[in-house]
Amino acid sequence: MFHELKNPPADFLDWKWEKFEPYARDLIERPLTAATVDEWLRDWSDLGDALEELFSRLNVAVTINTADEAAEARFRAALDEIYPQAMAADQQLKARLLQSGLKPARFEIPLRNYRDDAELFREENLTLLSEEQKLGLEYDQIAGKQTVEWDGKEITLTQLRPVYQETDRARREQAWRLAAGRQLADREAFNDLWVRFFKLRQQIAANAGKSDFRSYRWVQFHRHDYSPADCQTFRDAIEQVIVPLAARIYEKRRRQLGLESLRPWDLDVDPQGLPPLRPYQTIDELKQKTSAVFHAVDETLGGYFDTMIRENLLDLENRKNKAPGGYCTAFPIRQRPFIFMNAVGLHDDVQTLLHEGGHSFHVFEAASLPLGQLRGSPIEFAEVASMGMEFLAGPYLSREHGGFYSEEDARRAFNEHLERSLLFWPYMAVVDGFQHWAYTHPEEALNSAACDEAWDALWQRFMVGVDWSGLEDVRRTGWQRKLHIFQIPFYYVEYGLAQLGAGQVWRNALTDQSSAVSAYRRALALGNSVGLPQLFAAAGARFAFDAATLQSVAGLMAERLEL
């Protein structure tokens, strides 16, 4: 019966719940014993894979073209008609397994997570969770429509980014202010959307018996290995270790540019007046050179990327009506990843593709695990896969390895990456701190002015060294331009923790690149079969929040940058 799910028909994306329901009912009613549990789990895995594939494909369709009304209608219909029913059925199956008392091999982590899901599950939240997904579409639509007139053409704000690297300071400022003005034009739209998101999430948490949405989210994200207090410890460590280094980076940049003060439009131009790195001319060139870099890191990983090129699993170029950002999703039936991003000819595009490539390698490496329930990964470690690849690929960016640059520019590109890695931690602390404030101060967080104030206070604590005089409105509303705050609340500290893990992988690679890559791949192949500390350890890193561990990595970066 379940074989059809592994080879779905051509009309698969138009399936309604009644197509999936017989499979769910079979699993709910089938005897579950020690003798039958293995087959039962395999069939449940096949059903889960089919549903994940469906929603992944529908999500890809609406993000590659936010103006595609048919794709949006199909996605919204699935959210209305399939998503709540699928979640309810999935919860019944989790409850069945928990009630059976059976403990399948390697299933300790999934069982723990199922207990979390059972704790949170409420029937009345199903439609609310579906509504939350729809609000996420609204965010993409608002941002996706943001265009400006520049050099006689209508372009997206992402397409304006190369101008920030130009040596003409007046032109950089003009472009920056134009983009900022266009973003501020949507200030009220984002405020309204935020209030709707926030009230909805408060209701979801209350329905689940949680005091606030942060408590709900902690259980939903299965965060057993750290607490909100650990996040505070990490932010404090960033303030102690990284903020002084960031101040030195900005001061060095100010001196090199010969400026009285560093302004927001001075952060992307080369401080020594060198022309911007332009790594490729065409998207095909971006693909081919990235393939060469991955092959230099590891032949198997390079082969995975070639498969993605061959099977058209990459949508890389920026265009109007394309959703912002970048992601890697999985098509589990095909056991393939899909990478989405917005390339405009910058070195950032190379970094993004290396990053999302790391996620895609996670999908490939974990595909050998027998069950979908084991193939996922805690998001804190999923980001080690992506950020770790940015570091592991660093030595191979030059043309000598088939990459993008001369040896000198390759060193410049990697040093830029180290700088940005250091500068990221304070920004991460702002985003993370804002969300902890918002969801523990719910009445204040419904007031957009209070949100602006809270964001600004965190910004001035962590983001030192840049002069925002006269631009306070842009600075204060920065939270509106971070899609994670709207669409994926509390999903940001993972990047900071993962970067610390990835930095440790890099530290190991400085001694033995081959061994570091091997450990990285072994860790990816573990999927969701062990906990976070064990995953980090398998990759050769320590899962930690303290200043000493942070200093051990940041110190190496600072030494390389001669800070």
Secondary structure, DSSP 8 states (H G I E B T S, - for coil): -THHHHS--TTGGG--HHHHHHHHHHHHHS---TTTHHHHHHHHHHHHHHHHHHHHHHHHHHHH-TT-HHHHHHHHHHHHHTHHHHHHHHHHHHHHHHHHT---TT-HHHHHHHHHHHHH--GGGHHHHHHHHHHHHHHHHHHHT-EEEETTEEEETTTTGGGGGSS-HHHHHHHHHHHHHHHHTTHHHHHHHHHHHHHHHHHHHHHTT-SSHHHHHHHHTT--S--HHHHHHHHHHIIIIIHHHHHHHHHHHHHHHT-SS--GGGSSS-TT--------SSHHHHHHHHHHHHHHH-HHHHHHHHHHHHTT-EEEE--TT--SS-EEEEETTTTEEEEEEEE-SSHHHHHHHHHHHHHHHHHHHHTTSSSHHHH---HHHHHHHHHHHHHHHGGG-BGGGTSSB-HHHHHHHHHHHHHHHHHHHHHHHHHHHHHHHHHHSHHHHTSHHHHHHHHHHHHHHH--S---TT-HHHHHTGGGG-HHHHHSTT-SHHHHHHHHHHHHHHHHHHH-HHHHHHHHHHHHTTTTSS-HHHHHHHTT-----SHHHHHHHHHHHHHHHT-
